[in-house]
Amino acid sequence: MNHPYLPLTDQDREEMLQALGLRSVSELFEELLPPEVRLNRPLQLPPRLSEWEVQKKVEALAGQNQIDWILFMGAGAYDHYIPAVIQHIASRSEFYTAYTPYQAEVSQGTLQVMYEFQSLVCDLTEMEVANSSMYDGASALAEAVLMALRIQKKRNVVLLPESLHPFYRQVVETYVHRQDLQLQTLRMDPKTGQLDLNHVESLLGDHTAALVFQHPNFFGILEDPRILRQLTEKVGALLIQVFDPISLGILEPPGALGVDIAVAEGQPLGIPLGFGGPYLGLLATRQAYVRQMPGRLAGMTRDLEGRRGFVMALQTREQHIRREKATSNICTNQMLCALMATAYLSLMGKEGIREVAYQSLAKAHYFSERLSQIPAVRLQFTGPFFREFVISLSHPEPDQVYSRLQERKILFGVPLARFQGPAHDFLIAVTEKRTREEMDTVVEALQELVG
């Protein structure tokens, strides 16, 4: 639903300025924007156009977008099919105009969506309690690390795996900067792509507050969560899992694995790729830790007449309680994205999520086998994987091969050089949207380019 028409006239603006006792709009912002940060020159705008001419120009610009490419990029954001009804629900004005329920009980529809979202996340993860969403997967992990430190008050070491998404690591490092905390790195087995369990055991101790693991990890490889649970239990450390929500259609959920805090990027649950956002953070934990959980939690209750209603049950941010008692400075949640995830999970159900996961798994393994038949291609890791895998390309100029594939409208995964990885390695992601014909086309193109 678009509303491009702006009804205010120059006369309307003059009347508002007069009512405020101001001579110009710039005076309105003088106290907020110091002179050194203002743009003190005219904008270099083209000549004014009529409404029809502007519309045609914008349509021409939009027409330059390429939407018919074969997409094998992932690294935390995935091209899954989004049923049309999800966008329809999210476009209802009752939802997309509701920023945040400050007068909470007035916003019964928003609170109900929050409650249903939390319930679905708990059902998906088999965890006891979930909040009403975080900003994204990376900030959810950072908040989980801070949460673990509050729970483990006398411990100050958190173990992060080498196989964690690099962006997640950067966000965690930013959050904990200047805090009494040590971040230590768990080595990865360069052959399997899994954590080096001997190194894990050597770093765990009485000082360890939490161990973080990503399953599937950044390279798509599956870890062994049960062994990690056993190792952390020996020293009393918490176990934090970064999970893939789609993978839970076929993998054991965090709750069944004994995980203490589970976090994820919720983008695969019906949210468009959108040039990197806005996305959705999931965070679920044990009931015993609910008071240390960041964000907000909606609850269901009954009024004096016995009618069902929804309330804001927990808000542990500094706007509602004493600043020193706040668990985080998160001021809201990704409500519209949480609504889309709620609609997606409700529409797909357990069988739908299982089917998406199975197709992604089967197609990823088909594609990896086809690629492995090319002499210049080999799988980088031997560990089991879900829908993502790393291939190493034996070619003197791998970036040139990547560019040549782009000329054929093929986005051949994510070059790991973007993350300071080997220049010859590419992270390939496959979802249920990729067809056998698309994968065969890529294999044929690659054979032609690398021999």
N, C-alpha and C positions, 0 to 999 in steps of 0.2 A: 504494500500500500504506500503510494508516494504522495507527498504533499509539497510540490515544488513552489507553490504560489506564496509569496510574502506580501501580506496585505498592508503593511505600514507604508505611509507616504512621507515625503520630506516634511510636510506640515505636521503630521503626527509626531515626528521626532522633535521638531521645534517646540511643540506644545509640551512634550515630556521634559525637555531640557529646561524650559521656562518654569515648570512646576517644581523642578529640583533646584532652581536658582543657578543654573549652569549656562555657559555660553557655547560650549562645544562638547562633543562626545569624548574627546581626549581628556577634558577636565574630569570626567567621570572616573577615569582610571588613574589619575595622578597619584593618588595615595597607594594604589595597588602596584603600579608599574613605575619603578624609578626611571629617570630619563635615559640612563645608560643602557637599558635593555629595550627601549622603544625603537621602532623603525622611524628614523627621522628623515625619511625621503619618500617621495611618492612611489607607489607601486608601479612597476612597469607593465601595465595592463594593455591589452590590445584595444582598438576602438570599440565602442559599445555596439552591441548588436540587438536586433529585435528578439523577442521571445522565440519565435519560430526559427530564426537563424542560430540562436544558442542551442536549441534542441537538436538541430541537424548537426551542429559541430560536435556536441557531446556524443551523439549516436555514432558519428564517424570515428571518434576516439575510442569508444567502447568496441567498435567493430574490429579494432586492431588486436583485441584480446584473442589468444589462441586457446580454444577449448576442445579441440579434437586430437590432442596428443595422446600417445601411449605412455602412461605414467607408472613408473616403478620406483618412485621416491617414497621414503618413509621417514625414518629417524625421529619418530615421535609424533608425526602427523600423517594420517592415512586416508586414502581415497576410497572410502566405503560408500555403498549406495545409500541414499537418504530418501525414504518414502515421502511422497509429496505432501501427505497429511501433516507431517511434522512442521514444515514451513507454514502451512495454513494455520495450525494452532498457535505457533509462535508469533504470527502476524496479527493476531487479534489485539485490538487496542487495549483491552483490559490488562493484557500481559506486557506488551512492549512499552507501555507508558508508565508502568508501575516500577519506579526506580528501587525503592526500598521501603519496607513497612515501618516507618518511624512510629506511627500510631498503629501498632501492630494488629490489634484485634479488629480494626476496621477493614484490614486487607485479608479477608477470609480466603479468597481465591488464591492469592499469593502464598499465604501460609499453608493452605492445603497442598499446593504443589511442592513446597519445601518439605512437608511431612511425607508426601508420597515419594519424593526423590530420595530422602533419607532411607525410607523403608526399602526401596528398590536397591540402593547401594548396599544395604545390610544383607539383603537377599542374595545379591550377586556375589558378595565377598564372604558371606557367612560370618561376618563380624557382628559384635553386639550393638554397636552404636556408630552412627555416621553423622557428620555435620551437614549443613545445607549447601555446601560447596565452598571451594577456595578459588583463587584467581586462575591458577593453572597447575599442571603437574609439578613443575619445578618449585613454585612457592609452597605447594602442599608438602613437598619433601622437606623444604627448609623449616617450615612450621613444625613438622613431625620431629625433626632433630631438636629444635628448641623445646618441644613438648617432652621429649625423652630426658633432656637435662633437668627439667622441672621435676619429673618423676624420680629420677636418679640423682638426688640432690648432692651427694658426696662424690659423684663420678664426673669426670670432665673430658673423656676421650670418646670420640665417635669414629667408627671405621667406615670408610667409603670405598667401594670397589673401583678398581681400575676400569671395569666394564660398565660403569655408570654413565648415563648420557652426559657428555661434557657440559652442556648448558645447565643441567640440573646441579652439577658440581659447582659451577660458577655462582649460581643463585644461592646455594647453601653457604659458600664462602663469603658472599656479600652479607647475608643475614647474620652470620656469627662473628663478623669482623669486630675486633676489640672486645670480645667476650672471653671469659676464662674457659676456653675450650681448645682442645687439640683435635685436629682432623688428621687421621692416618689413612694411608692408601693400602688396600688389599690387592695383592698381585693377582694377575690373571695368567692362567696356563696358556702360553702362546700357541700350543698345539690344539687344545680342545676349545679354547675361548671361554672356559668356565673358570671359576675362582680356584686359586691354588689353596686347597684346604689345609695343607701343612702350614702355609703362611698365615692363614686365618687363625689357626689354633695358636700359633706363636705370638700373635698380637693381642689376643683376648686375655683379659686379666681383671683383677678387682677394680681397676680404674676405668674399665670400659662401660660407658653409659648405654651405648647402642651399637649394633651392627646393621648397616644398610646393605641390602642387596636388591638388584633389579632382575626380575624373572618374568618373561624373557629379558635378557640384558640388552644393552645398546646395540650389540652386534647380532641380536636375534637369538642367541644361544640360551638354552634352558639350564638353570642351575639345579642343585639338589637341596631344596629348602629344608628337608627333614634333618639332614646332617647339620646344617647351619643352626637349626633350632636346638639340636642336642649340644652343640658346642657353646652356644650362648647361655643355655640353661646351666651349664657347669659353672659359669662365673657370675651368673645373675644379671647378665646384660639383656637389654631389650632387643627385639628383632623387628626391624622396619623393612617392609617390602614395597618396592615400586613395581606395580603390576600393570599388565595390559588388560583393560576391561573385556575386550573381545576374546582374548585367550582363555578367559574363565568359562567360555562355552565348552571347553574340553579339558582344561587343566584344573587341578585341585585349587580351590579358593584359599585365600590367605587364612581365613578362620580355621579351616580344617588342617592347616599346616602349623598352627600354633603361633602365628605372627601376632605381635603386640600392636603395631600400627601399620596400616596399609594405605598407600597413597597411589594416585594414578592421574594421568592426563585423560580427561573424559571426552576429548575431541572425537574419537571413533564412534561415539554414541549419538549419531545423528547431527553432528555439528559440521558445517562446511569447512574446507581448508582455509579459505578467507585470508590468504597472504599472511598467515601466522597468528590470527586471532580475530576476535576474542575467543578464548578457549575455556576450559572448565577443569578445576582441580577437584579430585575426590579424596576424602580423608575419612577413614573408619578406624575404630579402635575398640578396646575392651571397655565394658561398662565401668570398671573400677577406675579408669583413667578419664572419665567424662569431664571432671572438673578441671583437668589440665588441657582439654581439647580446645583449640582455637576456633574462631568463627562463631556461628550461630546455630541453634538447634530449635526446631519447631516441635510442638507437642500437640496431642489430641486430648480433649477434655469434654466435659458436659456442663451446660449452664444450669441455672436453678430450675429450669423447666425440663431438664433432661435432654435437651437438644445437643447434638454433636457440634463441637466448635474446635477451632485451632488457635493456639497461642504461641507466643515466643517464649520457649521454656528456658533457654539458656543463652545469654549474651555476655561473653567474658571479654569484651573489648573496653578500652579506656573511656569511651563515651558514655558507658552505662554504669561502670563501677570505678572505684578508686584506681588511679593510674597504676600504682605499684602492684595492684592485684590483677591487672589485666594479663591475659595470656598472649595477646597479640594486638597489633594496631590495625588489623583488618577491619575496615569500616562497613563492608557490605559483602555480598556474595554474588557469584555470576548467575543471577536468577534467571535471565532469559535463556542462557545456555543450559542451566539446570532443567528448565522447562522442556527444552528440546531433548535432552537426555532422558527425561522422565517419559516423554511421549514415545521416544524410540524404544526404550526398554519395555514399556507397556505394550506397544504394538508388536514387537518382535517376540517377546516372551522367551522362555528358556529354550524352546525348540529352535526359534529363529536365531538366537545368539549362537547356539550350538552349530547350526547350519552355516552361518557366516564364518565361524571359527574353522569348521571342518574344510570348507571350500578354500579358505585362505591357506590352510596347512597343506592340503593336497596340491593346490596349484603352485605353491612355493616350491614344493619338492619336485614337481614335474619340471618346473623352470630350471631349478638348480641342476637336475640331471641332464637336461638338454644343453645347458651352458657348459657343463663339465665335459661334454663330448667334443668341444672345440679345443684343439691342442694348446692354444694360447690362453686358456682359461682354467683356473683351478679354484676349488673351494678353499678358503683361507683357514677354516676351523673344522675340526672333526666332531665337535659336540653336537647333540641334537638341537634342532631349531624349530621355531613355530612358523612364522610367515616372513621372516627376514633372514638374510644370510649375506656373508661377505665373499666376494670373488676377487681374485687377484688376476690382473690382466698383463700377460707377458707381451709388452709392446714398448718400443723406445719412447713413444709419445702418447701416453694414455689419455691425456687431456684433449689431444687432437681427435682420437677415436670418439671420445665423448661428444665433442663438438660436431663431428660428422654424423653421429646418430641424432643429434638435435636437429640437424638440417633435414632429417627424415621424420621429424616430429616425434622423436622417441626420447623420453627422459629416463636414461639408463641408470636409475638409482642415484645415490648421493655419493659423490667423490669424498673419500675419507680424508683427503688432503685439506678439505675445509675445516677439519677438526684436528689439524696437525698430525694426521695419520699418514700412512704410506701413500705415495702418489699413484701407485698402481692398483690400489684397493677401492672397491665400490660396494656400498651397502645397498642391497636390492630388497625391495619390499613388494609383496604380492598380496592383493586382496581378492575378495570374491568377484570384483568387477573385471578383473583381467581374464581374457579369453585365451583358449588354446591357440587361436589364429594370431592373436597379438604376440604371444610368447614365441611362436614359431617365426613370425616376421622379424622379431628382434634377433633371434638366433641366426637366421639367414643373413641379416644385415651385418651382424658381428663377424660371421664367418667370411663374408666378402671383404670386410675392412682389415681383419687381422690374419686371414689366411687359415 
